[in-house]
Amino acid sequence: MANVGEDELEWIERVKSGGNVPFLGANADHSNCWGSPHGDKFLVRGPEYFSTKVKVPGGETLLKPLGFDWIRSSAKIGEILNHPNSRVQKAIKDSFPTGPRPFIWAFNLQLPSKENYNIVSYFASTEPITKGSLIDQFLKGDDQFRNSRLKMIADIIKGPWIVKKAVGEQAICVVGRMLSCKYIVGDNFFEVDIDIGSNIVAKAMFHLVFGYFTAMTTDVAFLIEGKTKCELPERLLGCFRFSDLNPGSAMPMEPSISLESDATSLQSSMATGPWKSVG
């Protein structure tokens, strides 16, 4: 797995600014933009969590924010980093035409609506991954392990009262327990496709929230759950913010024939509330 050297970080800035939604730094609070808040905005399990239940600020993320895509399509889009129109893969190939390429993570939130929308956040590994570490186990593990460990935190920073009430404050979801997830592993990437429509409660919640997208600022973080003392404190993989997203600004993209024909369902839908305080 290749890592990103200090002298190569400028390509990350090019990818950040290359999407259809502008990047406005750590405190993105303008209309139709995205940003990358500091990890301290999120609370994670602290070093003594199992005895004290105390959470601590998330600190620096393990991965570097790379990009954000806001996509719409006539059908559900998956395997973004394998898609022939993947702008991130094109940028990497242009920046690294020969030799090892940086390792990229993508979290693809597949949003159910009349037009299928996707919120895709990209991150880059900038440090070597320690063999045997939790992140190493997650990359090499099977889907059952990943489904039991990947957590997502959502925090509505700005939005109508009804949305904040529905989602809750720093709502935590162990993603694979509630939603269908597909994990795609490539030579230089790891992607998680998260089907929000696979859970009846999550689908209903999204339909409520989507009506207010143009008036919402939301922070989202991903992390791997620590289940033993030696896996604490938890560390955030990456986090991002989107603000006042305009559905009309979403980039059109259609599934390729090969991806469209793939089987994408890895687990049954569960009719339970996806957001709960799992700690």
N, C-alpha and C positions, 0 to 999 in steps of 0.2 A: 504494500500500500504506500503510494507516494505521499509525501507531505509538502506543504507549501512553505518555501523559504522566505525570509524577510525581504529579499530582493525581488520576489515575485508577487508580492501582495497587491501591486497596482492593478493586476488583472481582475482582482476581486472588486475593486472600485468600478471597473468598467461594466462588470456583470450587474452590480447593484443598480447602476443608473440605466441599464439597458432595457428594462421592462416597460410595459404600458402604463404602470402606476409609478409615479415618481418617488424616489427615496428622499426622505427629509430628516435623516439622522435619528438620534435617540429619542427626541421628543416630538415625533410627528403628530401634529394636532391640526393640520390644515385639511381641506377637503380633498378626498380621493388621493390618498398617499399612504405610504407605509414607512415604518421605521424599525429600530431595534432598541428597545428599552434595556436598561441595565438589569442584570439578573437579581439584584437585591430587591427588586419590586415584587419578587415571588418568594413565598415561604416554603421551605423544604424541611424534611426530617433532619434534625440536628444530631450531633454525635452521641447524645444520651437519650435519644427519642424513646427507646423501648422502656426506659425506666421513668422518664419525666414527661414524655409526650410533648416536649418543647420543640418547636420549629424555629429555624433560623433563616435569615436572608440568603437567597440562592447564590450570591457572589458571581464571579466571572463564569461565563459559560464555557463548556468544553469545546464547542465548535464556534467558528467565526461566521457571522451572518453574511450570506452571499447574494441572495436575491429573493424576489417575490413576483409571482405571476397571478393575475386575476383573469380567469379563462371562462369562456362560455362555449357550449357545444350542443348539437342536436342529440347527442347520446353521451353516456357517461364516459369520461376520459380517464384512462389509467396508464400506468407505465410511462409517465411523462418523460423520464430520462432515456427511455428507449424510443420515444416518438421521433419520427423523421424531422419534425419541425421544432425540436427542443432547442431553444435559443441558448440554454446554458451549456449543453453538450457542444454546440457549434462554437461557442466562445472558448471553451476549453481546448477543443481541437485546433482552433486558430492560434491560441496562445501557447500551446504545447504540441506542435506538429510532430515532434519526435521525442522519444524517451518517455519516462514515466509521467503520468498525469496526476493532478491532485485528486484526493478522494472526496466525493461529494455526497451529502445527505439531502434527501428531499422528503418533505411531509406534505402529502397531497390530500387535502380535505375535499371530498366529493360531496357537493351540496345538492340536494334534491329540489327540483322546481320544474316548471314547464320547459324552460331552457336549463340544461344542466350547467351548473357553475362549479368551478374549482378554485380554491385558494391554495396556492402552492408556495411553501417556504423552502428556501435552499440554504444549506450551510456547508462550510468547508472544514475539513480536518487540517489544523495548522500545527499540531504537535503529534509526535509518535504515540501510538496506542500501546500501552503496556500489556504484554502478554499475560493472560489470566485475569486482567482487570474486569470489572463489571461491564464496561462498554465492549471489551473484547469478547466476553461471553455472549453478549447480546448479538453482536454481529455474526458470531459463529454458531449460535444456538438454533434450535428448531422453532417452528412457529408457536408451539405450545408455550415455550419459555418466553418468547417475545410477547405473546398475548397476555401473559401474566405479569409482565414487568413494565411495559411502556405506559407512562402516565402523561396526560395532557392537563394543563391548568389553563383555565380561561377566566379573564378578569375584565368586566365591562367598566372601562374608565369613564366613558361618557355615553349616555343613552337614556331613553325614557324609563321611567320608574317601572313600568310593566316588564321591560326586558331585564333590568337589574334584578327584579324580584324573581323572575322565571329562572335565570341562570345562577344567581347567587354570587357571593363574594369569593373570589379565587376558587371557583368550582373545580374540583379535581375528578378526573375520570381515568380509571385503568382501561385504556382504550379497547384492548382486545377482549375484555370480558363483556363489553356492552355492544361493540360495533364490529362489523366484518372488516378485517384488515388483510391486505395482501402485501407481502414483503418481496421486493424485487432486488436481487443482488447482481450487480454488474462488475466488470473489471475495475472500474474506478468510481462506483457509486453504490449507495444503499437507499432504496426508496420505500416508503410506507404509504400505501393507498388506503385511506380511511373512509369508508362508505357511511356517511351520516344517515342516509336513507334506509340503512339496514335495521334500524331500531325504530319502532313505531313512535315511541315517546320522543326520541331525538329528532325524528322527522317532523313531528308536530311542533316541537320547540323551535326548530329551524324556520318553519313556515311563519311562526310568530315573529321571530327575530329579523327575518329577511325583509319584512316590510319597513324596518327602521334602519336598514344598512346605511342609508345616506346621512344618518344623524347619529352614528355610533362610532366610538373609538374603543377598540378591544385589544388587550394584550393576551398573547398565547405563548405558552412555554411547553417544552417537551423534556422529559427526564426518564431515567430508568429507576424503578422503585428499589430502594434498599430494604432487604428483608432480614438481614443479620447485622449485628453490631459492626462487623468489619467492613460492611458496605455503606456505613454512615461516616460523615454526613452525606446526604444525597447531593448530586451535582447536576445542574441543568445541562442538557445537551445544547439547546439553543432556544431563543425566544424572539418574537417579532410583534409588531403592532400594526394594525390597519385602521385607517380613520376615514369615515364618511365615504365608503366605497360606492361608486355609482355603477349600477348594473350595466348601463349603456356603454361604459368604458371598458368592459371586459373584452379581452382579446379573443376573436373567433378561432377555434381550432376544432378540427374533426378527427375522430379516431382513424388510425390507419387500418387497413383491412386485416392485417395480421394481428394487431392488438385487439380489434373488435371481435375477432373470432375466438380469442382466448377465454377459457373458463376463469371467472374472477371470484366466485363465491368460495370462501375458505371455511366459513363457519355459519351456523344458523343464527338468524336474528333472534334477539331476546327482548321480550316486551317488558323491560324494566327500565326505570329511570336511569339515564346514562350519567347524570351529574350527581355526585354524592360525596360526602366527606369521607374519603377512604384514608386520609392521613398521609 
